Amino acid sequence: IALKQAIEMLRPNGEVVRVGMGFKPLDFSINDITAWNKSIIGHMAYDSTSWRNAIRLLASGAIKVKPMITHRIGLSQWREGFDAMVDKTAIKVIMTYDFDE
């Protein structure tokens, strides 16, 4: 779903970098990619250049991270966090240590 949404939101002539492996078949047409000259680049891991670029994009404000964080939970709520990811009600779960526990 995330790759499909990334491609849909991508500007014409834009690129999406897919990091890692997916195991489910893709369920969308490639016509949008062809019609708007969009590119998908596969990559298995991050390198130092990727990290520098990511930090630069975050620092410049080009990427808004806060809207992607849908859940903030304590360590004791880890199961709820995993369940939210599995049932796709979460985009990004931040887990913090509960000092009061």
C-alpha positions as CSV (number, residue, x, y, z in Angstrom):
1,I,0.0,0.0,0.0
2,A,2.8,2.4,0.9
3,L,4.5,2.0,-2.5
4,K,1.2,2.5,-4.3
5,Q,0.5,5.7,-2.4
6,A,4.0,7.0,-2.9
7,I,3.7,6.5,-6.7
8,E,0.2,8.1,-6.7
9,M,1.6,11.2,-4.9
10,L,4.8,11.4,-6.9
11,R,5.2,14.3,-9.3
12,P,5.7,13.7,-13.0
13,N,9.3,12.7,-13.7
14,G,9.8,11.9,-10.0
15,E,11.5,8.9,-8.4
16,V,10.5,6.6,-5.6
17,V,13.2,4.6,-3.8
18,R,12.0,1.3,-2.5
19,V,14.3,0.0,0.3
20,G,14.1,-3.6,1.4
21,M,12.0,-6.5,0.2
22,G,8.3,-6.9,0.0
23,F,6.6,-10.3,0.0
24,K,3.1,-9.5,-1.3
25,P,2.5,-9.1,-5.0
26,L,1.8,-5.5,-6.2
27,D,-1.8,-4.9,-7.0
28,F,-1.8,-1.7,-9.1
29,S,-1.4,-0.8,-12.8
30,I,1.9,0.6,-14.0
31,N,0.1,2.9,-16.5
32,D,0.4,5.9,-14.1
33,I,4.2,5.2,-13.9
34,T,4.5,5.1,-17.7
35,A,2.1,8.0,-18.5
36,W,3.9,10.4,-16.1
37,N,7.4,9.2,-16.6
38,K,7.8,8.1,-12.9
39,S,10.6,5.9,-11.7
40,I,10.9,3.2,-9.0
41,I,14.4,2.5,-7.8
42,G,15.1,-0.6,-5.8
43,H,17.7,-0.6,-3.0
44,M,18.5,-3.2,-0.4
45,A,20.1,-1.0,2.3
46,Y,21.1,2.5,3.3
47,D,24.6,3.8,2.8
48,S,26.2,6.9,4.1
49,T,25.1,9.0,1.2
50,S,21.5,8.0,1.8
51,W,21.7,9.0,5.4
52,R,23.2,12.3,4.6
53,N,20.5,13.0,2.0
54,A,17.8,11.9,4.5
55,I,19.2,14.2,7.2
56,R,19.5,17.1,4.7
57,L,15.8,16.6,3.6
58,L,14.6,16.5,7.2
59,A,16.7,19.5,8.2
60,S,15.4,21.6,5.3
61,G,11.8,20.7,6.1
62,A,11.2,19.0,2.7
63,I,10.0,15.9,4.5
64,K,7.4,16.3,7.2
65,V,7.8,13.4,9.7
66,K,5.3,14.4,12.4
67,P,2.2,13.6,10.3
68,M,3.6,10.0,9.8
69,I,3.8,9.4,13.5
70,T,0.4,8.0,14.3
71,H,1.1,6.4,17.7
72,R,3.3,7.1,20.7
73,I,3.4,4.3,23.2
74,G,5.3,3.2,26.2
75,L,7.3,0.1,26.2
76,S,4.7,-1.7,28.3
77,Q,2.2,-1.1,25.4
78,W,4.4,-2.9,22.8
79,R,1.8,-5.4,21.9
80,E,-0.7,-2.7,21.1
81,G,1.9,-1.0,18.9
82,F,2.6,-4.2,17.0
83,D,-1.1,-4.9,16.6
84,A,-1.7,-1.4,15.2
85,M,1.0,-2.1,12.6
86,V,-0.3,-5.5,11.7
87,D,-3.9,-4.3,11.3
88,K,-2.7,-1.3,9.4
89,T,-4.2,1.3,11.7
90,A,-0.7,2.8,12.3
91,I,1.8,4.4,9.9
92,K,4.7,4.9,12.4
93,V,4.7,3.8,16.0
94,I,7.2,5.5,18.4
95,M,7.9,3.4,21.4
96,T,9.5,5.0,24.5
97,Y,10.7,3.6,27.7
98,D,8.4,4.2,30.7
99,F,10.5,5.4,33.5
100,D,7.6,5.2,35.9
101,E,7.2,1.5,35.5
